[in-house]
Amino acid sequence: MMGLPSDRRPEPRPGPSLAERSFSALKWNYMGALVRVLSQLVIGIVLARLLGPEPFGLVAIAWVVVGFGGLIADLGFGSALVQRKDIHERDVRFVFTLLVGMGTLLFLGVVATAPLIAAFFRRPDAVPVLRALAVLFIFQAMSQVPASLLRRALNFRAIQTAQVFSYLAGFLGLGVPLAYLDFGVWSLVGAAVAQSVLNLALLYRASPHALRPCFSAQQAGFFRFGSNVTLSNLANFTISNTDTAVVGRAFGASDLGLYNRALQLVNTPMNAFMSNLQAVLFPAYARAQGDVEGLRRCYLASVGVIGLLLLPPYLVLAAVPETVVLGLYGEKWRAAVPLLVPLAIAMPLNGLLAATGPLSMGTGRVERELYRQALIAVIMILALCLASLYSLLALSWTLVLVFLLRFILVAGVALYLVQARWTELWQALRLGILLALGCAAVVRLLDALATAHAVPPVARLALAGLCGGAGWAAGAFLLRRQILGGSIGWLLGKLQGRLPGFLKPMLAVPGAVP
């Protein structure tokens, strides 16, 4: 049992405001995300140097299938548990029963069809990898309910603890030793399975719930909301993974490994940033339904923060691709250098949409975004298939154009929902763009000078990181009045009591908080 005196799960006790609780959740989310991203970066570099491109290509094939099936297995019901104003124990048991059943069916389906999937990618040696990773469907399905209950309560401390500890135990504790002992692709497979099992155990320990099967919910509407969320997620997944499928089919596992490492280098921090911000914004938007003014200011502030934090580092990566790839992965990954430029440019376009999905789900208006995401998914499939007839580099630049179109179409939905104009969106983004261009230009110039003096890639990478960080800090300080004079200043003003002491003097800038 869930330890409740009645069938109804109560809302959190009155205490801190929604803004304060959201800020606390966001703080824990990003503390965990920072540790996880740094761990993934370091461990990924170690594994890449030990294994080379081929094992990563095989696992990337399996991850396309596992990720696609995982969205179907979720059915959007985890999000429905977060979105509901109140939920009952019977609702929780129903969702858990359905998700575990779907996860089991998908596990059996992939085990049976693995030879056909491997044949599509022309890699018969992917069959055992697919079958081994298919078990993740079951563990991930079982994790959805406790994770959703924790998100609903804005308890992101428990979520991040589970994710960080399980990743370190799986990949550092098991994956790296197996790779060192020359287990090849199975070091990655074993690490992924171990991580999933441990993550499930930690989430359930933090939010236990009844496990008895239940085949009907206390409330109606789960299927309607869940189906819309699932279709939207599938459209997003198609947009995010079509490139991997096309590269694997058209260019083979070795090129897919090169592409995958370059993609993961830029995608991992962006995805961590997006998912953690979205996880906090979704319940916050759901609680603020009906307050259009508050939603508008929160949305524009979120976009402004994303622009300031994502645009500068990604334009710096695009400015010095050779330094980044050779400095991190070594000479045998040189073929990935030209791929890093378009991928680094594409990522912030994707990241800027982080505030849109939670807004449409939190306000119950998923359909409007779904139609546009589905259109982009179709355009992306056709465009990338056509680009694959030319080269891998052409495919990468095509991805940039598709992501730009996606940003325009989906951001239009958000502006409609919060009753804002495109000029307001530009005002929120312009300082981030200006800061990004300045940082990229400075780092590019210094890197060219260092290259001309035969400075090694590792030293050039350290120089680029230091100069880029210093340039961002200096630019943000010089533009602090403009940055704090809009929606970002309004949001920080709401959270003034929860901010660290060293940040509070910045809010004293005249005109900083409207």
C-alpha positions in Angstrom: 0.0 0.0 0.0 1.0 3.6 -0.4 0.6 4.5 3.3 -2.3 6.9 2.8 -5.4 6.9 5.0 -7.8 7.2 2.1 -7.9 6.5 -1.6 -7.0 10.1 -2.6 -3.4 11.2 -2.8 -3.2 14.7 -1.2 -1.5 17.6 -2.7 1.8 18.8 -1.1 1.2 20.7 2.2 0.9 24.5 2.0 4.3 26.1 2.3 6.6 27.8 -0.1 5.0 29.3 -3.2 4.9 27.6 -6.5 7.7 29.8 -7.8 9.9 29.1 -4.8 9.2 25.3 -5.1 9.9 25.4 -8.8 13.1 27.3 -8.2 14.2 24.7 -5.6 13.4 21.9 -8.0 15.2 23.7 -10.8 18.3 24.1 -8.6 18.4 20.4 -7.7 17.7 19.5 -11.4 20.7 21.5 -12.6 23.0 20.4 -9.8 22.3 16.8 -10.8 22.5 17.6 -14.5 25.8 19.3 -14.1 27.3 16.3 -12.4 25.7 13.9 -14.9 26.8 15.9 -18.0 30.4 16.2 -16.7 30.4 12.5 -15.9 29.0 11.6 -19.3 31.6 13.8 -21.0 34.6 12.4 -19.2 33.4 8.7 -19.2 32.4 9.1 -22.9 35.8 10.3 -23.8 37.4 7.4 -22.0 35.1 4.8 -23.6 35.6 6.5 -27.0 39.4 6.2 -26.7 39.2 2.6 -25.5 36.6 1.3 -28.0 36.7 3.4 -31.2 33.8 4.2 -33.5 32.4 0.7 -34.4 30.9 -0.3 -31.0 29.2 3.1 -30.7 27.7 2.6 -34.1 26.2 -0.8 -33.1 24.8 0.6 -29.9 23.4 3.7 -31.7 21.4 1.3 -33.9 19.9 -0.4 -30.9 19.2 3.0 -29.1 17.0 4.1 -32.1 14.8 1.1 -31.5 14.8 1.2 -27.7 14.1 4.9 -27.7 11.2 4.6 -30.1 9.7 1.7 -28.2 10.1 3.5 -24.9 7.9 6.3 -26.1 5.2 3.9 -27.1 5.5 2.0 -23.8 5.0 5.3 -21.8 1.7 6.1 -23.6 1.9 9.6 -22.2 0.4 8.3 -18.9 3.4 9.4 -16.8 2.8 12.9 -18.0 -0.9 12.5 -17.2 -0.1 11.7 -13.6 1.8 15.0 -13.3 -0.8 17.1 -15.1 -3.8 16.0 -13.1 -5.0 18.3 -10.3 -5.4 15.3 -8.1 -4.8 11.6 -8.4 -5.9 8.4 -6.7 -4.2 5.2 -5.7 -6.2 3.4 -8.3 -5.0 5.7 -11.0 -1.4 5.0 -10.0 -2.0 1.2 -10.0 -3.8 1.4 -13.4 -0.9 3.4 -15.0 1.7 1.1 -13.6 -0.1 -2.1 -14.8 -0.6 -0.7 -18.3 3.0 0.5 -18.6 4.6 -2.7 -17.4 2.3 -4.7 -19.8 3.4 -2.5 -22.8 7.0 -2.7 -21.8 6.8 -6.5 -21.7 5.1 -6.7 -25.1 7.7 -4.4 -26.7 10.5 -6.5 -25.1 9.1 -9.7 -26.7 8.5 -7.9 -30.0 12.1 -6.6 -30.4 13.5 -10.0 -29.4 11.4 -11.6 -32.2 12.1 -8.9 -34.9 15.8 -8.2 -34.1 17.0 -10.1 -37.3 14.7 -7.9 -39.4 15.9 -4.7 -37.7 19.5 -5.7 -38.1 19.0 -6.5 -41.8 17.6 -3.0 -42.4 20.9 -1.5 -41.1 22.9 -4.3 -43.0 24.5 -5.3 -39.7 23.6 -8.9 -38.7 26.0 -8.6 -35.7 23.5 -6.1 -34.2 21.0 -8.9 -33.4 22.4 -9.9 -30.0 22.9 -6.2 -29.0 19.2 -5.5 -29.9 18.0 -8.4 -27.9 20.1 -7.6 -24.9 19.0 -4.0 -24.8 15.3 -4.8 -25.3 15.1 -5.7 -21.6 15.3 -1.9 -21.0 11.7 -1.6 -22.0 10.6 -3.4 -18.9 12.9 -1.6 -16.5 12.1 1.8 -18.0 8.3 1.1 -17.9 8.5 0.2 -14.2 10.5 3.5 -13.5 7.9 5.8 -15.1 5.4 5.8 -12.2 7.7 6.6 -9.3 9.5 9.2 -11.5 6.2 10.8 -12.4 5.1 10.9 -8.8 8.4 12.6 -7.8 8.1 15.1 -10.6 4.5 15.9 -9.5 5.8 16.6 -6.0 8.7 18.7 -7.5 11.1 16.3 -5.7 13.9 16.5 -8.2 16.5 15.9 -5.6 15.5 12.3 -5.5 15.3 12.0 -9.3 18.7 13.5 -9.8 20.3 11.4 -7.1 19.0 8.2 -8.7 20.1 9.3 -12.2 23.6 10.4 -11.2 24.4 7.4 -8.9 23.0 4.9 -11.4 25.0 6.4 -14.3 28.2 6.4 -12.4 27.7 2.9 -11.1 26.7 1.5 -14.5 29.2 3.2 -16.8 32.1 4.1 -14.5 31.8 1.1 -12.3 31.0 -1.5 -15.0 31.4 -0.1 -18.5 34.9 1.3 -18.3 36.4 -1.8 -16.7 34.7 -4.0 -19.3 36.0 -1.8 -22.1 39.5 -1.9 -20.7 39.2 -5.7 -20.6 38.3 -5.6 -24.3 34.7 -6.6 -24.1 33.9 -4.2 -27.0 30.2 -3.3 -27.5 29.2 -5.5 -24.5 30.8 -3.0 -22.2 28.3 -0.4 -23.4 25.4 -2.9 -23.2 26.2 -4.1 -19.7 26.6 -0.5 -18.5 23.2 0.5 -19.9 21.4 -2.4 -18.4 23.0 -1.9 -15.0 22.2 1.8 -15.0 18.5 1.1 -15.8 18.1 -1.5 -13.0 19.7 0.7 -10.4 17.8 3.8 -11.4 14.5 1.9 -11.0 15.5 0.6 -7.6 16.4 4.1 -6.4 13.3 5.8 -7.8 11.0 3.2 -6.2 12.7 3.6 -2.9 12.2 7.4 -3.0 8.5 7.1 -4.1 7.0 3.6 -3.3 3.6 2.8 -4.6 1.2 -0.1 -4.8 2.2 -2.8 -7.2 -1.1 -4.8 -7.4 -2.5 -4.9 -10.9 -5.5 -2.7 -11.7 -7.2 -2.5 -15.1 -9.4 0.6 -14.8 -8.6 4.1 -13.5 -10.5 6.1 -10.9 -10.7 9.0 -13.3 -11.5 9.3 -17.0 -9.3 11.1 -19.6 -6.0 9.3 -19.2 -6.2 7.8 -22.8 -7.1 11.1 -24.4 -4.4 13.1 -22.8 -1.9 10.3 -23.0 -2.5 9.7 -26.7 -1.9 13.3 -27.5 1.3 13.4 -25.5 2.5 10.1 -27.0 1.9 11.3 -30.6 3.7 14.6 -29.8 6.6 12.6 -28.2 6.7 10.3 -31.2 6.9 13.3 -33.6 9.7 14.7 -31.4 11.5 11.4 -31.4 11.2 11.0 -35.1 12.8 14.5 -35.5 15.5 13.7 -33.0 16.4 10.2 -34.3 15.7 10.1 -38.1 19.2 11.3 -38.7 20.7 8.3 -36.8 18.5 5.8 -38.7 19.4 7.4 -42.1 23.1 7.5 -41.3 23.2 3.9 -40.1 21.3 2.7 -43.2 23.1 4.9 -45.8 26.7 5.1 -44.5 27.3 2.1 -42.2 28.2 1.5 -38.6 31.6 3.1 -38.7 30.4 6.4 -40.1 27.4 6.2 -37.7 29.9 5.9 -34.8 31.7 9.0 -35.9 28.4 10.9 -36.4 27.0 9.6 -33.1 30.0 10.7 -31.1 29.9 14.2 -32.6 26.2 14.3 -32.1 26.3 13.1 -28.5 29.1 15.6 -27.7 26.8 18.5 -28.4 23.5 16.8 -27.7 24.2 15.5 -24.2 24.6 18.8 -22.4 21.7 20.4 -24.4 19.4 17.4 -23.7 20.3 17.5 -20.0 19.5 21.3 -20.0 16.3 20.8 -21.9 14.9 17.8 -20.0 15.6 19.3 -16.6 14.1 22.6 -17.4 11.1 21.0 -19.0 10.6 18.7 -16.0 10.3 21.7 -13.8 8.3 23.9 -16.2 5.7 21.3 -16.9 4.2 21.0 -13.4 4.7 24.8 -12.9 2.7 25.6 -16.1 0.1 23.0 -15.1 -0.5 24.8 -11.8 -0.6 28.2 -13.4 -3.3 27.5 -16.0 -5.5 30.5 -16.7 -2.9 33.1 -15.7 -2.0 34.3 -19.2 0.2 37.2 -18.1 2.2 35.0 -15.8 2.6 32.3 -18.4 3.8 34.9 -21.0 6.4 36.4 -18.7 7.6 33.0 -17.6 7.8 31.7 -21.1 9.8 34.7 -22.4 12.1 34.6 -19.3 12.7 30.9 -20.0 13.6 31.5 -23.6 15.9 34.4 -22.6 17.7 32.2 -20.1 18.1 29.4 -22.7 19.5 31.8 -25.2 22.0 33.2 -22.8 23.2 29.8 -21.6 23.1 27.8 -24.8 23.9 30.0 -27.8 27.4 31.2 -26.7 29.0 27.8 -25.9 27.5 26.1 -29.0 28.7 28.9 -31.4 32.2 28.6 -29.7 32.1 24.8 -30.5 31.2 25.5 -34.1 34.0 28.1 -34.3 36.8 25.6 -33.3 35.7 22.1 -34.3 39.1 20.6 -35.0 40.4 21.7 -31.6 37.4 20.2 -29.8 37.4 16.8 -31.6 41.1 16.2 -31.6 41.5 17.6 -28.1 38.8 15.3 -26.7 38.9 12.1 -28.7 42.2 12.0 -30.5 43.5 11.7 -34.1 41.5 8.6 -35.0 38.3 10.7 -34.7 39.4 13.4 -37.2 36.8 12.5 -39.7 34.2 13.8 -37.2 35.6 17.4 -37.3 33.5 18.8 -40.2 30.4 17.2 -38.8 30.7 19.1 -35.5 30.1 22.5 -37.1 26.5 22.0 -38.3 25.6 19.8 -35.3 26.8 22.5 -32.9 24.7 25.1 -34.7 21.6 22.9 -34.8 21.6 22.1 -31.1 20.6 25.6 -29.7 17.8 25.8 -32.2 16.5 22.6 -30.7 17.2 23.8 -27.1 15.2 26.9 -27.6 12.1 24.8 -27.8 12.6 23.5 -24.3 9.9 25.9 -22.9 7.3 25.1 -25.6 6.5 21.4 -24.9 5.8 21.9 -21.1 3.7 25.0 -21.9 1.4 23.1 -24.3 1.2 20.0 -22.1 0.7 22.0 -18.9 -2.1 24.1 -20.3 -3.7 21.0 -21.9 -3.2 22.3 -25.5 -1.0 19.5 -26.9 -2.9 19.2 -30.2 -1.8 22.5 -31.6 1.9 21.7 -31.2 1.4 18.1 -32.3 0.2 19.0 -35.8 3.3 21.1 -36.5 5.7 18.5 -35.0 4.2 15.8 -37.2 4.7 18.1 -40.3 8.3 18.6 -39.4 8.8 14.9 -38.8 7.6 14.2 -42.4 9.7 17.0 -43.9 12.8 15.7 -41.9 12.5 12.2 -43.2 12.2 13.3 -46.8 15.0 15.9 -46.5 17.5 13.7 -44.8 16.9 10.7 -47.1 17.5 13.1 -50.1 20.6 14.6 -48.4 22.0 11.0 -47.7 22.4 10.6 -51.5 25.1 13.2 -51.4 27.3 13.0 -48.3 27.2 12.7 -44.5 28.2 16.4 -44.3 25.3 17.4 -46.6 23.0 15.5 -44.3 24.3 17.3 -41.2 23.7 20.8 -42.8 20.2 19.7 -43.8 19.6 19.0 -40.2 20.3 22.6 -39.4 17.7 23.8 -41.9 15.1 21.4 -40.6 15.7 22.5 -37.0 15.4 26.2 -38.0 12.0 25.5 -39.6 10.9 23.5 -36.6 11.8 26.4 -34.3 9.8 28.9 -36.3 6.7 26.6 -36.5 6.7 25.4 -32.9 7.6 28.8 -31.3 4.6 30.2 -33.1 2.4 27.8 -31.0 3.9 29.1 -27.8 3.5 32.7 -28.8 -0.2 32.0 -29.5 -0.8 30.2 -26.2 0.8 33.1 -24.1 -0.6 35.8 -26.4 2.9 37.2 -27.2 4.4 38.7 -30.4 7.5 37.7 -32.4 9.1 41.0 -31.5 8.9 40.0 -27.9 10.6 36.7 -28.6 13.3 38.5 -30.5 13.8 40.9 -27.5 14.2 37.8 -25.3 16.8 36.3 -27.6 18.8 39.2 -28.9 21.3 39.5 -26.0 22.1 35.8 -26.1 22.7 36.1 -29.9 25.0 39.1 -29.4 26.9 37.4 -26.6 27.3 34.2 -28.6 28.7 36.0 -31.7 31.2 37.9 -29.6 32.5 34.9 -27.7 32.8 32.8 -30.9 34.8 35.5 -32.7 37.2 35.9 -29.8 37.8 32.2 -29.4 38.2 31.6 -33.1 40.9 34.3 -33.4 42.8 33.0 -30.4 42.5 29.4 -31.6 43.9 30.4 -35.0 46.9 32.1 -33.4 47.5 29.0 -31.2 47.3 26.7 -34.2 49.8 28.8 -36.1 52.2 28.4 -33.2 51.8 24.6 -33.2 50.0 24.5 -29.8 48.7 20.9 -29.2 44.9 20.3 -29.5 44.5 19.6 -25.8 46.1 22.9 -24.8 44.1 24.7 -27.5 40.9 23.2 -26.1 41.7 24.4 -22.6 42.5 27.8 -24.0 39.2 27.9 -25.9 37.3 26.9 -22.8 38.9 29.5 -20.5 38.6 32.3 -23.0 35.0 31.4 -23.9 34.0 31.2 -20.3 35.7 34.5 -19.5 34.2 36.2 -22.5 30.7 35.0 -21.5 31.1 36.3 -18.0 32.5 39.6 -19.1 29.8 40.1 -21.7 27.0 39.2 -19.2 28.4 41.7 -16.7 28.5 44.5 -19.3 25.0 43.7 -20.5 23.6 43.1 -17.0 21.3 46.1 -17.1 19.7 45.0 -20.4 19.5 41.3 -19.3 17.8 42.1 -16.0 15.6 44.8 -17.4 13.1 42.3 -19.0 11.4 39.1 -18.2 14.5 37.5 -16.8 14.7 40.3 -14.2 11.0 39.8 -13.4 11.5 36.1 -12.8 14.6 36.6 -10.6 12.7 39.3 -8.7 10.0 36.7 -7.9 12.7 34.4 -6.6 14.8 37.0 -4.8 14.4 35.3 -1.4 15.7 32.0 -2.7 18.7 33.4 -4.6 22.3 33.0 -3.3 23.5 36.1 -1.6 26.2 37.0 -4.1 23.5 37.3 -6.9 21.3 39.7 -5.0 23.4 42.9 -5.5 22.9 42.4 -9.3 19.2 42.8 -8.9 19.8 46.2 -7.3 20.9 47.6 -10.8 18.4 50.4 -11.5 15.7 49.2 -13.8 16.8 45.6 -13.4 13.5 44.2 -12.2 10.3 45.8 -13.6 
